[in-house]
Amino acid sequence: MTAPLNHKAPDVMSGAYRAVWRWHFYAGVLVMPFLMLLTLTGGLYLFKDEIDHAVYRSMIEVPASAQQADPDQWLAAAALAGEGRAANVMVPAHADQAVRVRVDRPDGAQRTVFVDPHTATVTGVTAYGGVTETIKKLHSLTLFGGPIGTALNI
């Protein structure tokens, strides 16, 4: 038979020890939601192209063709559909994808206009950046804005 071990825990923890554990608990409760948000949005942002293609498939996919419209026609169609001035063009790597044109509107808003590069017809208009821009803003905590967002970024 073995003798029982007589390890007695102290009845009262020291004040400093309790304070450290209290701060440790509160730091975990306050920091963990932000770490989880950064982990989730960072992971999603790795799949930016796949998410964009899934959400905007009808705007991105166009029939492939050997002929191509003049880029000035792309810009004119995008400016008309986006109700502003064409500011940026992203030419796709594949012939079966639409050109993306960022349009700056007079009211300060921005739009992404999808244009078929073969016919210069608009296939769709979205808010600038779309779904993945929202994910990026969440990840960088800029959606919190103001002093709260600034404090969180520090």
C-alpha positions in Angstrom: 0.0 0.0 0.0 1.3 3.5 -0.8 1.1 6.4 1.5 -1.0 9.3 0.3 0.9 12.4 -0.9 0.4 15.4 1.3 0.6 18.2 -1.3 -1.4 21.0 0.2 -2.5 23.8 -2.1 -2.1 27.2 -0.4 -5.4 28.3 1.0 -5.0 31.9 -0.3 -3.3 32.8 -3.6 -1.1 35.8 -3.5 -2.7 39.0 -4.7 -0.1 39.4 -7.5 -0.8 35.9 -8.7 -4.5 36.5 -8.9 -4.1 39.8 -10.7 -1.9 38.2 -13.3 -4.4 35.5 -14.0 -7.3 38.0 -14.1 -5.4 40.1 -16.7 -4.6 36.9 -18.6 -8.3 36.0 -18.7 -9.5 39.4 -19.8 -6.7 39.7 -22.4 -7.8 36.3 -23.9 -11.5 37.3 -23.9 -10.8 40.6 -25.6 -8.1 39.5 -28.1 -9.5 36.1 -29.1 -12.5 37.4 -31.2 -10.1 39.6 -33.2 -7.6 36.7 -33.7 -10.5 34.5 -34.9 -11.7 37.2 -37.3 -8.2 37.7 -38.7 -7.7 34.0 -39.1 -11.1 33.5 -40.9 -10.8 36.5 -43.2 -7.1 35.8 -44.0 -8.0 32.3 -44.9 -10.9 33.4 -47.1 -8.7 36.0 -48.8 -6.3 33.3 -50.0 -9.2 32.1 -52.2 -9.9 35.6 -53.6 -10.0 34.5 -57.3 -12.2 31.4 -56.6 -14.6 33.4 -54.5 -14.9 36.1 -57.1 -15.4 33.6 -59.8 -18.1 31.8 -57.9 -20.0 35.0 -57.0 -19.6 36.8 -60.3 -19.6 33.9 -62.7 -22.3 35.3 -64.9 -20.4 38.6 -65.2 -16.9 37.1 -65.6 -17.4 34.3 -68.1 -17.8 35.3 -71.8 -17.6 33.3 -75.0 -14.0 33.1 -76.3 -13.4 34.6 -79.7 -10.4 35.3 -81.9 -11.5 38.9 -82.5 -11.1 41.6 -79.9 -12.8 45.0 -79.6 -10.8 48.2 -79.4 -9.8 49.0 -75.7 -11.3 52.5 -76.2 -14.6 50.8 -76.7 -14.2 48.9 -73.4 -13.6 52.1 -71.6 -16.5 53.9 -73.2 -18.9 51.1 -72.4 -17.7 50.9 -68.8 -17.9 54.7 -68.3 -21.4 54.7 -69.6 -22.6 51.7 -67.5 -20.7 52.9 -64.4 -21.9 56.5 -64.8 -18.4 57.9 -64.3 -14.9 58.0 -65.6 -12.9 54.8 -66.3 -9.9 54.8 -64.0 -8.3 51.4 -64.1 -8.4 48.4 -66.4 -7.6 44.8 -65.4 -7.2 42.6 -68.5 -7.8 38.9 -67.8 -5.3 36.2 -68.4 -7.8 34.1 -70.3 -9.8 34.9 -73.5 -13.0 33.6 -71.9 -13.1 36.2 -69.1 -14.4 39.7 -69.0 -12.2 42.8 -68.6 -12.7 44.6 -65.3 -12.8 48.3 -65.4 -12.9 50.5 -62.2 -15.1 53.5 -62.7 -14.9 56.6 -60.5 -18.2 58.3 -60.1 -18.7 62.0 -59.6 -20.2 61.3 -56.1 -17.0 59.6 -55.0 -18.3 56.1 -55.2 -16.4 53.5 -57.3 -17.8 50.7 -59.4 -16.4 47.6 -61.1 -17.7 47.2 -64.6 -17.3 43.8 -66.4 -16.9 44.2 -70.1 -16.7 41.5 -72.8 -13.3 42.2 -74.5 -14.6 40.7 -77.8 -17.8 42.7 -78.2 -17.3 45.6 -75.8 -20.7 44.9 -74.2 -21.1 45.3 -70.4 -21.8 42.0 -68.7 -22.3 43.4 -65.2 -21.7 46.2 -62.7 -20.9 45.8 -59.0 -19.7 48.0 -56.1 -15.9 48.3 -56.4 -14.1 45.2 -55.1 -17.3 43.3 -54.4 -17.3 40.4 -51.9 -13.5 40.1 -51.6 -13.1 43.8 -50.9 -15.4 43.4 -47.9 -13.3 40.4 -46.7 -10.2 42.5 -47.1 -11.7 45.4 -45.2 -12.8 43.1 -42.4 -9.3 41.6 -42.3 -7.6 45.0 -42.1 -10.3 46.1 -39.5 -11.0 49.2 -41.5 -14.8 48.5 -41.4 -14.6 49.4 -37.7 -13.5 52.9 -38.8 -12.8 56.0 -36.7 -10.9 55.9 -33.4 -12.0 52.3 -32.7 -10.5 51.0 -36.0 -7.3 53.0 -35.4 -7.0 51.7 -31.9 -7.5 48.1 -33.1 -4.9 48.5 -35.8 -2.3 49.6 -33.2 
